[in-house]
Amino acid sequence: MAESVELPSRLGILPFKNKVLLPGAIIRIRCTSPSSVKLVEQELWQREEKGLIGILPVRDAAESASVGPVLSQGVGSESGERGSRVQVGTSDSHRLDGKNQQEVIHWHTRGVAARALHLSRGVEKPSGRVTYVVVLEGLCRFSVQELSTRGTYYTARISPLEMTKSEMEQVEQDPEFITLSRQFKATATELISVLEQKQKTGGRTKVLLETVPVHKLADIFVASFEISFEEQLCMLDSVDLKVRLSKATELVDRHLQSIHVAEKITQKVEGQLSKSQKEFLLRQQMRAIKEELGDNDDDEDDVVALERKMQSSGMPSNIWKHAQRELRRLKKMQPQQPGYNSSRVYLELLADLPWQKASEEYELDLRVAKERLDSDHYGLAKVKQRIIEYLAVRKLKPDARGPVLCFVGPPGVGKTSLASSIAAALGRKFIRISLGGVKDEADIRGHRRTYIGSMPGRLIDGVKRVAVNNPVMLLDEIDKTGSDVRGDPASALLEVLDPEQNKTFNDHYLNVPFDLSKVIFVATANRVQPIPPPLLDRMEVIELPGYTPEEKLKIAMHHLIPRVLDQHGLTSEFLKIPEAMVKLVIQGYTREAGVRNLERNLAALARAAAVRVAEQEPAVSPIKDVHSLASPLLENRLADGAEVEMEVIPMGVNNHEISSTFKIASPLTVDEDMLEKVLGPPRFDDKEAAERVATPGVSVGLVWTSVGGEVQFVEATQWGERVRARARDLLLATADETNLLEGRMFIYIFLLGLYLRMDPQQKRVRADTAMTGEMTLRGLVLPVGGIKDKVLAAHRCGIKRVILPERNLKDLIEVPSAVLSGLEIIVAKRMEDVLEQAFDGGCPWRQHSKL
């Protein structure tokens, strides 16, 4: 135990963050920062046994509530020391900076002088940084009169707070002090006895009660307890011995009572346990603790809270009866039973479902809805008009059971975003259910609860997630569901999309009816053909054809480019993509019905620009008028055992806040060279048709696919019966009656062009002409579908003439006028008309043909 020491008028200060060192306590710290290392070297290492430092508690900014006065920064300076002087105040605080953030440190006005019991010096490798490990012993209290800095660490002018010998003798004669001393010693003796009995130790601790003065014993005992920082400060501020003994007696008695409570809990638990209950030891201990605290119904509280939640969910009366039966079953079960968790999860689902909760719809304004559709989607006038009609009916009759809209079209034409726009116009929540690749009926109807890992279907789970019973639900990729031994999801959707049945939709997991009639269902598909006819009958199909190049250009300039620039952290100040370059991308790098590949190519240009911008040096502009301080930030952590390890981390200097902005001399403008460098050479050109058709036996056809219209080159080397039978009329028989078509099967125009190559005067199929249609064995041309998509495909590929069946002439009304103005549309009623228009210069043998 330390003897009384005479304190100097000034001490070097080592701050303790949220920690107090009391007189008589021993603590071990590790100093690594330059400021703390300098303090230890000058105040302890060089002075050896005579070295003393002051330990001063500091408070985080997060715990800014004042406990007593704090120290505030002054503006003066003191002779012999450099840095700012800190004077005693009551409201200000000292601002430090660390980890790039400004932090306010509240200094306590009282501290404890300490000496080094052990001091070791080390050097870290490979950095060569010097560190110290110091074992400190608290000696006596002092009061801070003035705080200043010396180099990198703090010093303080102090005044001692300990009593003189004569003052101490006078206090020891005080009857109140004598009574408090006896109470403290009695409580401390009882505590020591209990601890020695539990830890099977001897009576070494009792020697302290006989040899150490009682006022020092108070600090020693309290320092060994785990108490709050506020209580530590209160003990440090207890300069009056009677106040100190009273506070110490209270803390020792509280610690003693906590030990008694722990023993009581242990005895109670052990008495309740049997051999078959050993596995529940920890749970029984927790329950006993709750009982001692008067809060022994933790599990029951959860069940009660679940019951209240179910009562407030608004479920119908018949479902509430079912839920009550399940809840009574849950209450009878132990949490360790296998079915407890599954039953509880089921009840939580019942409580979470929005039985009565619905989105509050906006007052529908068709003009606003139309503006929203126009701003989100370019073109698609027919589709948007149908949506406006749908919304108009909802406005006049909100509870109308309208049709289920099914948007059918190629990828990238805006099917999903149209559904989102409907939800926004109605003011309803939007949820997307992906059906692509779903082959299990349980994904729609849910799994029965008898299975391990059962769960509700995607529809009920989606309604639970949006937490309203009237969302707009998108059934995405409805044409890509499959079927196997696990069932047919498309058949399960029949009940979902039927307004007469979905008001009592029965999910296998839920096992009670749920009303889906308030949900607005919207579906998307790439093709109609894979959708089963009964399911298709429940939906109204709205076709979304592909975009024209002009529409793609508008979409790119108004939607895609701004979105791509934002996604890559760019603006128009960094990258400019002229319309001419966008046209080149559309014509040379993308041939699609939608705009997804167009957006990918624009994103590639944006990434190239981002690399150039990121390689520029950032411009740093400091914020002025920020006062800087060089001070250490102290952090500590409690180590295992009785000792405390403190890591002293240096505080950075916050001279200014840094604002980094990238600047380039001029924006990067995309040109043809950059296109070829980033995207490579153009993938498509208008010469392909001419080069392919230059060979006899090749013609250009128009087909419709799931991704839109396509141009298809048809080649053949075999022949057909009808053409072979008319070989003489078509001048395909030699003078010796040898038929050039003998032994070959039927195909028509392109085969005809193949065999006409034998006569150099005959014509080939025109390279600028594409055709579509069907024909009968008698040569009659029949109509086909997908005319708009096919004409758009011909326009994309640079075709100038398109031969269509005469009965498809009415379908051209859907083709944009800008596309029709660049094409020559030829209608054909019979195959003779096709032959006349398909070959270069007409069909020269028509006068010989009797077709």
Secondary structure, DSSP 4 states (H G I P E B T S, - for coil): -PPP-PPPSEEEEEEEET--PPTT-EEEEEE-SHHHHHHHIIIIITTGGG--EEEEEEE-STT---SS-EEEE-S---TT--S-EEEEESS--EEEEETTEEEEEEEBSEEEEEEEEEEEEEE-TTT--EEEEEEEEEEEEEEEEEEEEETTEEEEEEEE-SPPHHHHHHHHT-HHHHHHHHHHHHHHHHHHHHHHHHHT--STTHHHHHHS-HHHHHHHHHHTS---HHHHHHHHT--SHHHHHHHHHHHHHHHHHHHHHHHHHHHHHHHH--GGGGGGHHHHHHHHHHHHTT---HHHHHHHHHHHHHHTTT--HHHHHHHHHHHHHHHTS-TTSHHHHHHHHHHHHHHHS-SS---------HHHHHHHHHHH-SS-HHHHHHHHHHHHHHHH-TT----EEEEE--TTSSHHHHHHHHHHHHT--EEEEE-TT---THHHH---TTSTT----HHHHHHHHHT-SS-EEEEETGGG---BTTB-HHHHHHHHH-TTTGGGEE-TTT-SEE--TTSEEEEEES-STTS-HHHHTTEEEEE--PPPHHHHHHHIIIIIHHHHHHHTT--TTTEE--HHHHHHHHHHT---SSSHHHHHHHHHHHHHHHHHHHTSPPEEEEPSS------PEEEEEEPSSS-EEEEEEPPPP-S--EEEE---SSPEEP-HHHHHHHH-S-S--TTHHHHHHTSTTEEEEEEEETTEEEEEEEE-----HHHHHTTTTTT-B-TT--BTTTT-----HHHHHHHGGGSTTSPPBPTTEEE--EE-TTSBEE--S-HHHHHHHHHHTT--EEEEEGGGGGGGGGS-HHHHTTSEEEEESBHHHHHHHHBTT--TTTTT---
